[in-house]
Amino acid sequence: METSAAKPVPVAICGAQRLFRDVLAATLSARPEFEVIGDVGDPADLLPLCRLRAPELVLCCVDESMGRYLSALAGVRGHCYRARLVLIYRELTSRDVAAARQAGVDTLLPSSHGLDALLRVLAHHHADLTAVLPSGPSAELTDREQDIVALLSAGHPVTRIACLLGLGTRVVENHKRRIYQKLAVSSQGLLAARAVTLGLAGRSAPGLATCPVPGLSAAEGLPELTVREADILCSIARGDTVRQTARSLGIAEKTVENTQARLFRKLNARNRAGALASAHALGLLELLTERVSGPRDARRSLL
């Protein structure tokens, strides 16, 4: 479908991290199919923005206050029933998955997949906004199956879905087999494409399911960062200043600046926003939380 001649889709952005909102707004503003109509840092301000500007795409980057964002999105859903709601998250529990579905969230997307994956998702939402969506197949799916469709479409493997939903791996495999039969697909990539076509909860882009979640076996081709550079990147992702970074790491500000300069060169970036955009595109942040921070620190805000 040609999108260049279509009217730009108005997009609203919500997220606590100013740097993330700036990077995302700049990225979308450079594309003719999207128009960023506003961004807010507090989820309480999202509904007033949507009432004033009527966005068709709403992007929420969730920090630790998942409940506040879901409450805000539920309010947006009640006011802008046609809008596509995209929730970008770092961690998800089974309760979060159910609450997101009840709030009317259309797409659950791990932040570790990066900006490229998000743009593919948004491109398909853009094409799908004017489509007439059949309702038959989605009515055949149980609530549990719709949750699994959302997570499969976001690229999660069966083992991770089992962990998120508190189910056994074999149970998820059985659900997955029935979902494939109901939607007449034979692979996770085709499932993602079918979910987009049918407008099911958790719509996602074809091919997104094949995007690997970064891990120890996915490090080839990624820039090799020292532990200190990884610490600096995580600090940038949290929105810390140079002074705050120096204080948290117990080093001099000059050391932070020198290490940051080396990090920028490795990521082919000129500034902190560029470094964060490159890290998202490469899927580095989740990899860093697994390798450097450990399970407890992995819960900290990294977007």
Residue, then its C-alpha position, 0 to 999 in steps of 0.5 A: m500500500e502506498t502511504s506517501a500520498a495519505k494524510p499523516v497519522p497524528v501521533a501522541i507520545c507519553g513517557a517519563q523519560r524526556l530523552f526517549r520522547d525527544v528521540l521518538a518525536a524526532t524519528l517520527s517527525a522525519r517520516p511523512e506518514f506520521e505527525v507528532i501532535g504532542d508529547v507528555g511526561d505525565p500519564a495524567d496529561l495524556l487524556p487532556l492531550c488526546r481530547l484536544r488533538a484526537p490522535e490516531l496512534v498513541l505511544c506509551c513508554v512505561d516506567e515502573s508505574m504500569g498502573r498509571y499508564l494503563s489507567a491513562l490508556a483506558g481513558v484514552r480508549g474510551h474517548c478515542y475508540r479508533a486510536r491504536l494504543v501501543l505500549i512499549y515496556r521493559e518488563l511485563t507480568s501476567r497481571d499486566v498482560a490482562a490489565a493491558r487487554q482490559a485497557g484496550v491496548d492494541t500492541l505490546l512491544p518490548s523496548s529491547h526490540g528497538l526503534d526499527a521494530l517500533l517503526r515496522v509496527l507503526a507502519h502496519h498500524h498506519a496501513d490498518l487504520t482505514a481497513v475494515l476489520p473482520s470480527g470472526p476469528s477473534a471471537e473464536l479466541t479465548d482471553r488466554e489465547q488473545d494474550i498469547v497472540a499479543l506476546l507471540s506477535a511481539g516476538h516472545p519465545v514460548t519459554r518467555i511467554a510461559c514465564l510471563l503468564g505463569l504457565g507451563t511451557r507445554v501449556v503454552e505450546n498447546h495454546k500456540r498449536r490451537i491458535y495456529q489452527k484457528l488462524a490458519v498459519s504455520s509460523q510465528g511470523l505468519l501469525a504476526a502478519r495475520a494478527v495485523t490483518l485481522g486487527l487482533a489484540g497485540r497487532s504487530a508487524p510481519g517479520l517482527a516475530t523473527c527479530p531476535v531478543p538480544g542475549l548472550s548468543a546474539a552479541e556478534g556484530l554489536p559494539e564491544l563495550t567495557v563495563r564502564e561504558a555499559d554503565i554510562l549507557c544505562s545511565i544515559a537511558r535513565g536520563d541521568t545527567v553527567r553529574q548524576t552519573a558520576r555520583s552514582l558510579g563514584i567517579a569524576e565527572k571528567t571520567v564520565e565525559n571521557t568514557q561517554a565520548r568513547l561510547f559515542r564513537k562506538l555507537n556512531a553517535r554525536n550526542r546522548a540522544g543519538a547514542l540512545a537511538s543507536a542502542h535501541a536500534l541494536g537492542l543493546l539495553e536488554l542485553l546490558t541488563e542481563r550481562v551487567s546489571g543482574p536480575r535486581d537492577a534489570r528492573r530499573s528504568l532503561l528507556 
